[in-house]
Amino acid sequence: MIQLIFLIICVILGIIVYLSGALDFLGSFFVTIIGIFIVISRGFNWLAILLLFLLLGSAFTKFKKNYKISIGIIHEKRTVKNVVSNGIIPVIMAIFGNYAGFIGAISTATADTLASEIGVLSKPILITSKERVKPGTDGGISVLGTVAGLIGALIIGVSAFIVNVSPDITHSICIAIVAGMVGCFADSLLGATLERNGLFNNEHVNLTATIIGALVGIIIITIGA
């Protein structure tokens, strides 16, 4: 009965995500499916962390929206491609019950999203050459964006412990910050190299970064175990 209630909640949340404009129809449908898989395999507390990422991402995407539009950074409605590239690794980690990989992947996605959305409010440099680039340039990094990413990763780490996804607060924060920031910088490096050269698109970069974040999280807990 409880599982059924949570499944209904997943559907309702999917509808809310769609109506809020955060995702298009297919993206909202797929995030609902992802939510159902996570609830069935691990429980609603694991889903709560994924929902927190979506909430933070949506809120910071809309932050200073008019300014972002004025400098030529216009965000289209996120699609199923965005959901898959950021969500497939957390789902796999949840199915296998690997909380370290789960936290690492979501921390990476959160850190990268917040770093991107807040970093455009400052003057970034290219991660590979340190030359000044326009806000929104693939591979651009900034102090402001890095701090925002760090805070985002920390929020995921603390929240994962609070909702009992991670059994230890120290491990949870360590995984979130280290894996999240390694994954975030990997995203920028891939953006400055493979994406700028046309070998990767944004979804490829995001997927690879979450894989790296998950692996770093697994390594951290393995070494610390």
C-alpha positions as CSV (number, residue, x, y, z in Angstrom):
1,M,0.0,0.0,0.0
2,I,2.8,2.4,0.9
3,Q,4.6,1.6,-2.3
4,L,1.5,2.3,-4.3
5,I,1.1,5.7,-2.6
6,F,4.7,6.6,-3.5
7,L,4.2,5.5,-7.1
8,I,1.1,7.8,-7.3
9,I,3.3,10.6,-5.8
10,C,5.8,10.0,-8.6
11,V,3.1,10.5,-11.2
12,I,1.9,13.6,-9.5
13,L,5.4,15.0,-9.3
14,G,5.9,14.3,-13.0
15,I,2.8,16.3,-13.8
16,I,3.9,19.1,-11.6
17,V,7.4,19.2,-13.2
18,Y,5.7,19.4,-16.6
19,L,3.2,22.1,-15.6
20,S,6.0,24.1,-14.0
21,G,7.8,24.3,-17.4
22,A,11.0,22.7,-16.0
23,L,10.8,19.8,-18.6
24,D,8.9,19.1,-21.7
25,F,6.4,16.3,-21.9
26,L,8.8,13.5,-22.7
27,G,11.3,14.7,-20.2
28,S,8.6,14.9,-17.5
29,F,7.4,11.4,-18.5
30,F,10.9,9.9,-18.3
31,V,11.7,11.6,-15.0
32,T,8.5,9.9,-13.7
33,I,9.7,6.5,-14.9
34,I,13.1,7.2,-13.3
35,G,11.3,8.1,-10.1
36,I,9.3,4.9,-10.1
37,F,12.4,2.8,-10.7
38,I,14.2,4.5,-7.7
39,V,11.2,4.1,-5.4
40,I,10.7,0.5,-6.3
41,S,14.4,-0.4,-5.9
42,R,15.4,1.8,-3.0
43,G,12.5,3.9,-1.6
44,F,11.2,7.4,-1.5
45,N,14.2,8.8,0.4
46,W,16.5,8.1,-2.5
47,L,14.0,9.7,-4.9
48,A,14.0,12.8,-2.6
49,I,17.7,13.5,-3.5
50,L,16.9,13.3,-7.2
51,L,14.0,15.7,-6.7
52,L,16.2,18.0,-4.7
53,F,18.6,18.2,-7.7
54,L,15.6,19.0,-10.0
55,L,14.4,21.7,-7.6
56,L,17.8,23.3,-7.3
57,G,18.3,23.1,-11.1
58,S,15.0,24.7,-11.9
59,A,15.3,27.4,-9.3
60,F,18.8,28.5,-10.4
61,T,18.0,28.3,-14.1
62,K,15.3,30.9,-13.5
63,F,17.6,33.0,-11.3
64,K,18.5,36.3,-13.0
65,K,16.7,35.0,-16.1
66,N,16.2,38.4,-17.7
67,Y,19.9,39.2,-17.3
68,K,20.9,35.8,-18.9
69,I,18.6,36.5,-21.8
70,S,20.1,40.0,-22.2
71,I,23.6,38.6,-22.6
72,G,22.4,36.0,-25.1
73,I,22.1,33.0,-22.8
74,I,18.6,31.6,-23.5
75,H,17.7,28.3,-21.9
76,E,15.3,26.1,-23.9
77,K,13.0,23.9,-22.0
78,R,14.9,20.8,-20.8
79,T,14.1,17.6,-22.7
80,V,14.3,13.9,-22.3
81,K,17.9,14.1,-23.4
82,N,18.8,16.2,-20.4
83,V,17.0,13.8,-18.1
84,V,18.8,10.8,-19.5
85,S,22.2,12.4,-19.5
86,N,21.9,13.5,-15.9
87,G,19.6,10.8,-14.4
88,I,20.5,7.5,-15.9
89,I,23.7,6.9,-13.8
90,P,21.9,7.8,-10.5
91,V,19.2,5.3,-11.4
92,I,21.7,2.6,-12.1
93,M,23.4,3.3,-8.8
94,A,20.1,3.2,-7.0
95,I,19.1,-0.1,-8.5
96,F,22.4,-1.6,-7.3
97,G,22.1,0.1,-4.0
98,N,25.4,1.9,-4.3
99,Y,24.8,5.1,-2.3
100,A,28.3,6.4,-2.9
101,G,27.9,6.3,-6.7
102,F,24.4,7.7,-6.4
103,I,25.5,10.6,-4.3
104,G,28.6,11.2,-6.5
105,A,26.6,11.3,-9.7
106,I,23.8,13.6,-8.4
107,S,26.4,15.8,-6.7
108,T,28.2,16.2,-10.0
109,A,24.9,17.1,-11.8
110,T,24.0,19.5,-9.1
111,A,27.4,21.2,-8.9
112,D,27.6,21.5,-12.7
113,T,24.1,23.0,-13.0
114,L,24.6,25.6,-10.2
115,A,28.1,26.4,-11.4
116,S,26.8,27.0,-14.9
117,E,23.8,29.0,-13.9
118,I,25.6,31.2,-11.3
119,G,28.9,31.3,-13.1
120,V,27.4,33.2,-16.1
121,L,26.9,36.2,-13.7
122,S,30.7,36.7,-13.6
123,K,33.5,36.7,-16.1
124,P,34.7,33.2,-16.7
125,I,38.0,31.8,-18.0
126,L,38.6,28.8,-20.2
127,I,39.7,25.9,-18.0
128,T,42.3,24.8,-20.5
129,S,44.0,28.1,-21.4
130,K,42.8,30.5,-18.7
131,E,41.8,33.0,-21.3
132,R,38.8,35.2,-20.7
133,V,35.7,34.0,-22.5
134,K,32.1,35.1,-22.7
135,P,29.7,33.8,-20.1
136,G,28.1,30.5,-21.2
137,T,31.2,29.4,-23.2
138,D,31.7,25.6,-23.1
139,G,34.6,24.9,-20.7
140,G,34.3,28.3,-18.9
141,I,34.9,28.4,-15.2
142,S,34.8,31.1,-12.5
143,V,35.3,31.6,-8.8
144,L,31.6,32.4,-8.4
145,G,30.5,29.4,-10.3
146,T,32.9,27.1,-8.5
147,V,31.6,28.3,-5.1
148,A,28.0,27.8,-6.2
149,G,28.9,24.3,-7.4
150,L,30.6,23.5,-4.1
151,I,27.5,24.7,-2.2
152,G,25.3,22.6,-4.4
153,A,27.4,19.5,-3.8
154,L,27.4,20.2,-0.1
155,I,23.6,20.4,0.0
156,I,23.3,17.0,-1.7
157,G,25.8,15.5,0.7
158,V,24.0,16.8,3.8
159,S,20.6,16.0,2.5
160,A,21.6,12.4,1.6
161,F,22.5,11.8,5.2
162,I,19.4,13.5,6.6
163,V,17.1,11.3,4.5
164,N,19.1,8.2,5.3
165,V,20.5,7.5,1.9
166,S,24.0,7.6,3.4
167,P,24.6,6.1,6.8
168,D,27.5,8.5,7.8
169,I,27.5,12.3,7.6
170,T,31.3,12.5,7.1
171,H,31.3,10.0,4.2
172,S,28.3,11.7,2.7
173,I,29.8,15.2,2.7
174,C,33.2,13.9,1.5
175,I,31.7,12.0,-1.4
176,A,29.4,14.8,-2.4
177,I,32.1,17.5,-2.3
178,V,35.0,15.6,-3.8
179,A,33.1,13.5,-6.4
180,G,30.8,16.4,-7.2
181,M,33.6,18.9,-7.8
182,V,35.8,16.4,-9.7
183,G,32.8,15.6,-11.9
184,C,32.0,19.3,-12.3
185,F,35.6,20.2,-13.4
186,A,35.6,17.1,-15.7
187,D,32.5,18.5,-17.3
188,S,34.2,21.8,-17.9
189,L,37.3,20.1,-19.3
190,L,35.2,18.0,-21.6
191,G,33.3,21.1,-22.7
192,A,36.5,23.0,-23.5
193,T,38.0,20.1,-25.5
194,L,35.6,17.5,-27.0
195,E,32.5,19.6,-27.0
196,R,34.2,22.7,-28.5
197,N,35.7,20.5,-31.2
198,G,32.3,19.0,-32.1
199,L,33.1,15.5,-30.9
200,F,30.7,15.6,-27.9
201,N,27.4,17.4,-27.4
202,N,26.1,18.7,-24.1
203,E,24.3,15.5,-23.3
204,H,27.5,13.4,-23.9
205,V,29.4,15.8,-21.6
206,N,26.9,15.6,-18.8
207,L,26.6,11.8,-19.0
208,T,30.4,11.3,-18.9
209,A,30.7,13.7,-16.0
210,T,28.1,11.9,-13.9
211,I,29.9,8.6,-14.7
212,I,33.1,10.2,-13.4
213,G,31.3,11.5,-10.3
214,A,29.8,8.1,-9.6
215,L,33.2,6.4,-10.0
216,V,34.9,8.9,-7.7
217,G,32.2,8.4,-5.1
218,I,32.7,4.6,-5.3
219,I,36.5,5.0,-5.0
220,I,36.2,7.2,-1.9
221,I,33.9,4.8,0.0
222,T,36.1,1.8,-1.1
223,I,39.2,3.5,0.2
224,G,37.6,4.7,3.3
225,A,35.8,1.4,4.1
